[in-house]
Amino acid sequence: MIKIVAKAKVKPDCKEKFIELAKPLVAASQAEEGNIAYHLHESLEDPYTMAFIEFWKDQAAIDFHNATPHFTSICPQFDALFDGPMDVAHFVEVV
């Protein structure tokens, strides 16, 4: 299993729009065959720091996800809503 944490700070005046754009992305991603979990989270320390936390069966599932129409059409719209770049990190369990 591969876990992804994709974190970004959203501009304060863009938070509601970001969440509305994220809803169909989350729903469609959760329906993908190789998806185990896919949710959007808000930081307890900073309400404008948001993170997609995703669990995928394998790299093939991630590659499929990254090519889906919902990913390729929604994610580019996020850039204008962010206050800086998105940080994306991939993890595998070690213990």
NORHUVEN-V142194 format. One record per helix or strand of 2 or more residues. SS is the DSSP state (H for helix, E for strand). FROM is the first residue (numbers start at 1). TO is the last residue. If there is no record, write none. Layout:
SS&FROM&TO  SS&FROM&TO
This chain:
E&2&10  H&12&30  E&35&42  E&49&56  H&59&66  H&69&81  E&87&91
